[in-house]
């Protein structure tokens, strides 16, 4: 259905040996004080968004109600975007161990702890029907935080129950510590990096059933704990009922892991459902203001329709949730 982009829309800036008087080529990756590895993403162009019709989506996602396809109109129009500068992006989502080290070195207190209201977590005795909005997870509750999402994690798992403000605090601390700017990626930078030259729904192609081989999403392993949503579960097994250690699946063409699934990732932009219609071509920064921030990529609990590269979701900046984590960008400097 979709085909790879022609070269006009995927003109990567390729590093070449520097001549006398020219800046040296950027290294392929950098490591930082918290043990994060960030890989170089070249400048280039791509087509952002999706123009798939509800009828087209219904063919491959027959178990979903039609209203869900209509609600995806904020992914349109498809528009050309040019990323004019290379950048470094976290090869993996920020891990529990890295976030703990940040807290120890900086003295920062995450919002879920600082405000005393906690976060959300998995509770096998919790019934979503008791929540006014039918939430899948128990909370807010002080017993849940980045330390405890209600299921076991070790230091290699992606940190969750972190707010947009927590993510910005981490980036600002690293910037000050290392003298180079860290930040959240823009929504455009994130989708460019996730697609890595593809125009398919996923890095693995258009077929939702391809996801269990490349991503940790809502599949047969996860649905055992949520049998009421079995119809939305992928038939395959990715081997994880909750989060997976980062890098458990194959990377995309840019060498980035878990761009689909495992944990939603905060991005810099305010959300506006109509922004794509007026987005600039070069380095779009998102709306100037808003009330909610965008998150991308899906999580271990995300249905396949919502793990597509083009899907947009959002939350209040102080939202802390058992599905939402962080991936940082470091600006490239010669």
C-alpha positions as CSV (number, residue, x, y, z in Angstrom):
1,X,0.0,0.0,0.0
2,X,2.7,2.4,1.0
3,X,6.0,2.7,-0.7
4,X,9.4,4.1,0.4
5,X,10.0,7.7,-0.3
6,X,11.6,8.9,-3.5
7,X,15.0,10.4,-3.1
8,X,13.6,13.9,-3.3
9,X,11.9,13.4,0.0
10,X,14.6,11.5,1.7
11,X,17.8,13.4,1.0
12,X,19.9,12.6,4.0
13,X,23.0,14.6,4.9
14,X,25.8,12.0,4.8
15,X,29.0,12.7,6.6
16,X,32.1,12.7,4.5
17,X,35.8,13.1,5.4
18,X,36.6,16.8,6.1
19,X,38.9,18.7,3.9
20,X,41.2,21.4,5.2
21,X,39.2,24.2,6.6
22,X,36.0,22.2,6.8
23,X,34.4,21.1,10.1
24,X,35.1,17.5,11.1
25,X,32.4,14.9,10.6
26,X,30.1,14.3,13.6
27,X,30.7,11.0,15.5
28,X,28.1,8.3,14.9
29,X,27.1,8.3,18.6
30,X,27.9,10.0,21.9
31,X,27.6,8.8,25.5
32,X,26.8,10.9,28.5
33,X,27.4,11.1,32.2
34,X,24.2,9.0,32.9
35,X,25.3,6.2,30.6
36,X,22.9,7.2,27.8
37,X,24.0,6.5,24.3
38,X,22.6,8.9,21.6
39,X,23.0,8.1,17.9
40,X,23.4,10.6,15.1
41,X,20.2,11.2,13.0
42,X,21.1,13.0,9.7
43,X,19.3,16.0,8.3
44,X,16.8,15.2,5.6
45,X,13.2,15.4,4.4
46,X,10.2,13.3,4.8
47,X,6.4,13.2,4.5
48,X,4.8,13.6,7.9
49,X,1.4,12.4,8.9
50,X,-1.1,10.0,7.4
51,X,-3.9,10.4,4.9
52,X,-5.4,6.9,5.2
53,X,-9.2,6.9,5.0
54,X,-11.4,5.2,7.6
55,X,-12.3,2.6,4.9
56,X,-8.7,1.8,4.3
57,X,-7.9,1.4,8.0
58,X,-11.1,-0.7,8.6
59,X,-9.8,-3.3,6.2
60,X,-6.7,-4.0,8.3
61,X,-8.2,-3.2,11.7
62,X,-11.6,-4.9,11.5
63,X,-12.1,-5.3,15.2
64,X,-12.1,-1.5,15.8
65,X,-15.2,0.7,15.9
66,X,-15.4,3.1,13.0
67,X,-15.4,6.1,15.2
68,X,-11.8,5.3,16.1
69,X,-10.7,5.9,12.5
70,X,-12.6,9.1,12.2
71,X,-10.9,10.4,15.4
72,X,-7.5,10.2,13.6
73,X,-8.1,13.3,11.5
74,X,-5.4,15.2,13.3
75,X,-2.8,13.1,11.4
76,X,-3.7,14.9,8.2
77,X,-2.8,16.6,6.0
78,X,0.3,14.7,5.0
79,X,2.9,17.4,4.6
80,X,6.5,17.7,3.6
81,X,8.9,18.5,6.4
82,X,12.6,19.3,6.2
83,X,14.9,18.6,9.2
84,X,17.7,21.0,8.4
85,X,20.2,20.0,11.1
86,X,21.5,16.6,12.2
87,X,20.9,15.7,15.8
88,X,21.6,13.0,18.4
89,X,18.6,11.0,19.7
90,X,18.6,8.5,22.6
91,X,19.3,5.1,21.2
92,X,17.0,3.8,23.9
93,X,14.3,5.2,26.1
94,X,15.6,6.6,29.4
95,X,15.9,3.7,31.8
96,X,15.0,3.3,35.5
97,X,18.7,3.2,36.3
98,X,19.6,6.3,34.4
99,X,16.7,8.2,35.9
100,X,17.7,7.1,39.4
101,X,21.3,8.3,38.8
102,X,19.9,11.7,37.6
103,X,18.0,12.1,40.8
104,X,21.0,11.1,43.0
105,X,23.3,13.5,41.2
106,X,20.9,16.4,40.8
107,X,18.8,16.3,43.9
108,X,15.7,16.7,41.8
109,X,12.4,15.4,43.2
110,X,10.0,14.0,40.5
111,X,6.5,15.5,40.5
112,X,4.8,12.3,41.6
113,X,6.8,12.4,44.8
114,X,7.0,16.2,45.2
115,X,3.3,16.8,45.1
116,X,2.5,13.8,47.2
117,X,-0.2,12.5,44.9
118,X,1.8,9.7,43.3
119,X,1.1,8.1,39.9
120,X,-0.7,5.2,38.4
121,X,0.1,1.5,38.5
122,X,-1.1,-2.0,37.6
123,X,-3.2,-3.6,40.3
124,X,-4.8,-7.0,39.6
125,X,-7.6,-6.2,42.0
126,X,-8.5,-2.9,40.4
127,X,-11.6,-2.8,38.1
128,X,-11.6,-0.2,35.4
129,X,-15.3,0.0,35.6
130,X,-14.9,1.7,39.0
131,X,-13.1,4.7,37.4
132,X,-15.2,7.6,36.1
133,X,-13.3,7.5,32.8
134,X,-12.7,3.7,32.7
135,X,-9.0,4.1,33.3
136,X,-7.0,0.9,32.8
137,X,-4.8,1.5,35.8
138,X,-5.2,2.2,39.5
139,X,-4.4,5.8,40.6
140,X,-3.5,8.4,41.3
141,X,-2.0,6.9,44.5
142,X,1.2,7.8,46.4
143,X,2.2,4.2,46.3
144,X,2.9,4.5,42.6
145,X,5.7,6.5,41.1
146,X,8.7,6.1,38.9
147,X,9.9,3.6,41.5
148,X,6.8,1.5,41.4
149,X,4.5,1.2,38.4
150,X,2.7,-1.8,39.9
151,X,4.9,-4.4,38.1
152,X,8.5,-5.5,38.4
153,X,11.2,-3.5,36.6
154,X,15.0,-3.5,36.8
155,X,17.4,-0.8,35.9
156,X,17.3,-1.7,32.2
157,X,13.6,-1.1,31.8
158,X,12.2,2.3,30.6
159,X,11.3,4.6,33.4
160,X,7.6,5.5,33.5
161,X,5.3,7.5,35.7
162,X,7.4,10.6,34.7
163,X,5.8,13.9,33.7
164,X,6.7,16.2,30.8
165,X,8.1,18.6,33.4
166,X,10.3,15.8,34.8
167,X,11.6,15.1,31.3
168,X,12.4,18.8,30.8
169,X,14.2,18.9,34.2
170,X,16.4,16.0,33.2
171,X,17.3,17.7,29.9
172,X,18.1,21.0,31.6
173,X,20.3,19.3,34.1
174,X,22.2,17.4,31.5
175,X,22.6,20.6,29.4
176,X,24.1,22.4,32.4
177,X,26.3,19.5,33.4
178,X,27.8,18.8,30.0
179,X,27.7,22.2,28.3
180,X,25.7,21.1,25.3
181,X,21.9,21.4,24.8
182,X,19.7,18.5,25.6
183,X,15.9,18.7,25.1
184,X,12.9,16.8,24.1
185,X,12.6,16.2,20.3
186,X,9.9,18.1,18.5
187,X,7.0,16.1,17.2
188,X,8.5,16.4,13.6
189,X,11.9,15.3,14.7
190,X,10.4,12.4,16.6
191,X,8.3,11.1,13.6
192,X,11.3,11.6,11.2
193,X,13.5,9.5,13.5
194,X,10.8,6.9,14.0
195,X,10.1,6.5,10.2
196,X,13.8,6.4,9.3
197,X,12.9,6.5,5.6
198,X,9.7,4.5,5.6
199,X,6.2,5.5,4.8
200,X,4.6,2.4,6.2
201,X,2.5,2.3,9.4
202,X,5.3,0.7,11.3
203,X,9.0,0.2,10.9
204,X,8.0,-3.5,10.2
205,X,5.6,-2.6,7.4
206,X,1.8,-2.0,7.2
207,X,0.6,-5.2,8.7
208,X,-0.4,-4.8,12.4
209,X,0.4,-8.5,13.0
210,X,4.1,-7.8,12.2
211,X,4.4,-5.8,15.5
212,X,5.1,-8.6,18.0
213,X,8.4,-9.4,16.2
214,X,9.6,-5.8,16.4
215,X,7.9,-4.0,19.3
216,X,6.4,-4.5,22.8
217,X,2.7,-3.6,22.4
218,X,-0.7,-5.0,23.5
219,X,-0.6,-8.6,22.4
220,X,-1.5,-12.0,23.7
221,X,0.9,-11.7,26.6
222,X,-0.5,-8.4,27.8
223,X,-4.2,-9.1,27.2
224,X,-4.2,-11.9,29.8
225,X,-4.4,-9.1,32.4
226,X,-7.1,-7.2,30.5
227,X,-9.4,-9.9,29.0
228,X,-12.1,-7.3,28.4
229,X,-10.0,-5.9,25.6
230,X,-9.0,-9.2,24.0
231,X,-10.5,-8.2,20.7
232,X,-7.8,-5.4,20.3
233,X,-4.9,-7.6,21.2
234,X,-2.5,-8.8,18.5
235,X,-2.5,-12.6,18.1
236,X,1.2,-13.0,18.5
237,X,3.5,-13.0,21.5
238,X,6.3,-10.5,22.0
239,X,7.3,-12.2,25.3
240,X,6.5,-9.3,27.7
241,X,3.3,-8.7,29.7
242,X,4.6,-5.3,30.9
243,X,7.7,-3.2,30.0
244,X,10.6,-4.9,28.3
245,X,14.3,-4.1,28.9
246,X,15.2,-1.4,26.4
247,X,16.7,-2.7,23.2
248,X,14.9,-6.1,23.4
249,X,13.8,-5.8,19.8
250,X,15.5,-4.9,16.5
251,X,16.4,-1.2,15.8
252,X,15.1,0.9,12.9
253,X,17.3,2.1,10.1
254,X,18.7,4.9,12.2
255,X,19.8,2.5,15.0
256,X,17.0,3.5,17.3
257,X,15.2,1.0,19.5
258,X,11.6,0.9,20.8
259,X,10.3,3.7,18.7
260,X,7.1,1.7,18.6
261,X,5.8,0.5,22.0
262,X,7.4,-0.1,25.4
263,X,6.8,3.4,26.7
264,X,5.1,6.5,25.2
265,X,7.6,9.3,24.8
266,X,7.1,12.9,25.6
267,X,7.9,15.4,22.8
268,X,8.4,19.1,23.1
269,X,5.3,20.4,21.2
270,X,2.0,21.7,22.5
271,X,-0.9,19.8,20.8
272,X,-3.1,21.3,18.2
273,X,-5.3,19.1,16.1
274,X,-5.1,21.5,13.2
275,X,-1.4,22.3,13.3
276,X,-0.5,20.2,10.3
277,X,-2.5,22.4,8.0
278,X,-0.3,25.4,8.8
279,X,3.0,23.7,9.7
280,X,6.1,25.3,8.2
281,X,8.3,23.0,6.0
282,X,11.5,23.7,7.8
283,X,12.0,22.4,11.4
284,X,8.4,22.8,12.7
285,X,8.3,23.6,16.4
286,X,4.6,23.1,17.0
287,X,2.1,25.6,18.3
288,X,3.2,28.6,20.3
289,X,1.0,27.7,23.2
290,X,-1.6,25.2,24.3
291,X,-2.8,23.2,27.3
292,X,-1.5,19.7,26.6
293,X,1.8,18.3,25.4
294,X,2.2,15.6,22.7
295,X,3.4,12.1,23.4
296,X,4.4,9.6,20.7
297,X,5.1,6.0,19.9
298,X,2.8,3.9,22.0
299,X,3.6,1.6,24.9
300,X,3.5,-2.0,26.1
301,X,-0.2,-1.5,26.7
302,X,-1.0,0.2,23.4
303,X,-3.3,-1.3,20.7
304,X,-1.8,-1.6,17.3
305,X,-3.9,1.2,15.7
306,X,-2.3,3.6,18.1
307,X,1.3,2.4,17.8
308,X,1.6,3.7,14.2
309,X,4.4,6.1,13.3
310,X,1.8,8.8,12.5
311,X,-0.4,8.5,15.6
312,X,-0.6,11.6,17.9
313,X,-1.6,11.5,21.6
314,X,-1.3,14.1,24.4
315,X,-1.5,14.7,28.1
316,X,-1.3,17.5,30.6
317,X,2.4,18.3,31.3
318,X,2.1,17.1,34.9
319,X,0.5,13.8,33.9
320,X,2.4,10.8,35.3
321,X,1.3,7.5,34.0
322,X,2.5,3.9,34.0
323,X,2.8,3.9,30.2
324,X,4.7,7.2,29.6
325,X,8.5,7.6,29.6
326,X,11.2,9.7,28.1
327,X,13.6,9.8,25.1
328,X,16.0,12.8,24.9
329,X,17.6,14.7,22.0
330,X,21.0,16.2,22.2
331,X,21.8,19.0,19.7
332,X,24.7,18.2,17.4
333,X,27.7,20.5,17.6
334,X,30.8,20.2,15.5
